[in-house]
Amino acid sequence: MAWTLQEFDDPRAQVLALAQAVGDALEHTLAERGHAVLAVSGGRSPIPLFTRLRELELDWSRVTLTLVDERLVPADHPDSNESLVREHLLQGRAARARLIGLATDPALDLDECVRRAKADLPHVDLALLGMGEDGHTASLFPGAPGIDAALDPAGRERYVGVIPPAAPHARISMSLAALLDCSGLWLSIAGPAKRRVFDAACADPRSALPVARLVHQDRVTVRTYWAA
């Protein structure tokens, strides 16, 4: 089994436990390698976690933050994950960390952003993921053009361009292969609807849900934290 599940009745307890787990993994990676790269997801859901993580007592100057995925918008756009991370995570003690964004081409050309990410971004050690009610994780949306290649666990591309079938904005995202190269993966979900989706994905190795491809593999454990 390539996933674990911890259940919490209280969302605050989930945040505290998840922040502690990520902090411990960062400390371990820093002790082993001298530097750590943490990729985080955007949206509003991770904000309480970010505000907890930023106060962890570790050497943030040796941590690089980056994004699991990003919308193809300017860094100051309200929908920008980079903007969210700067506002809520790159503060307090974590202000000493380095942040590398994904939408780095001034013209916001998707192919160029993907090329730059492949060329310039360091290997990601640890990644924090979320999941949508459609079963997408990162920006790996079911039904998106090219999604089969993006979900190939043996794929060679670390970053892919994604045009979501319904959600706004083109995206750049870590591929499944890149996620499986991380030494630590955490999936944070909340509410009964997402729990049903997650349970369905775990129950069916042949499921078309992208999150099912994440949990049904044997390379890295997906540590799932669910709050009611």
ZIUR-V392193 format. One record per backbone hydrogen bond with DSSP energy under -0.5 kcal/mol. NH is the residue of the N-H (numbers start at 0). CO is the residue of the C=O. If there is no record, write none. Layout:
# ZIUR-V392193
NH/CO ; NH/CO
This chain:
# ZIUR-V392193
1/214 ; 3/221 ; 5/223 ; 7/225 ; 10/8 ; 13/9 ; 14/10 ; 15/11 ; 16/12 ; 17/13 ; 18/14 ; 19/15 ; 20/16 ; 21/17 ; 22/18 ; 23/19 ; 24/20 ; 25/21 ; 26/22 ; 27/23 ; 28/24 ; 29/25 ; 30/26 ; 31/27 ; 32/28 ; 33/28 ; 33/29 ; 35/61 ; 37/35 ; 37/63 ; 38/36 ; 38/125 ; 39/65 ; 46/43 ; 49/45 ; 50/46 ; 51/47 ; 52/48 ; 53/49 ; 54/51 ; 55/52 ; 57/55 ; 59/57 ; 61/58 ; 62/59 ; 63/35 ; 64/62 ; 64/97 ; 65/37 ; 67/39 ; 68/39 ; 69/171 ; 71/169 ; 72/70 ; 76/73 ; 79/76 ; 83/79 ; 84/80 ; 85/81 ; 86/82 ; 87/83 ; 88/84 ; 89/84 ; 90/88 ; 92/53 ; 93/53 ; 93/90 ; 94/91 ; 95/92 ; 96/93 ; 97/62 ; 99/64 ; 100/98 ; 103/101 ; 107/104 ; 109/107 ; 112/108 ; 113/109 ; 114/110 ; 115/111 ; 116/112 ; 117/113 ; 118/114 ; 119/115 ; 120/116 ; 124/36 ; 125/36 ; 126/183 ; 127/38 ; 128/126 ; 128/185 ; 131/135 ; 134/131 ; 136/139 ; 139/136 ; 140/138 ; 143/140 ; 144/162 ; 146/143 ; 149/145 ; 150/146 ; 151/148 ; 152/150 ; 154/151 ; 159/172 ; 161/170 ; 163/161 ; 163/168 ; 170/161 ; 171/69 ; 172/159 ; 173/67 ; 174/157 ; 175/149 ; 178/174 ; 179/175 ; 180/176 ; 180/177 ; 181/178 ; 182/124 ; 183/124 ; 184/220 ; 185/126 ; 186/222 ; 187/128 ; 188/186 ; 188/224 ; 190/226 ; 194/190 ; 195/191 ; 196/192 ; 197/193 ; 198/194 ; 199/195 ; 200/196 ; 201/197 ; 202/198 ; 203/199 ; 203/200 ; 206/203 ; 210/134 ; 211/208 ; 212/208 ; 212/209 ; 213/209 ; 214/210 ; 215/211 ; 216/214 ; 221/1 ; 222/184 ; 222/220 ; 223/3 ; 223/221 ; 224/186 ; 225/5 ; 225/223 ; 226/188 ; 227/7
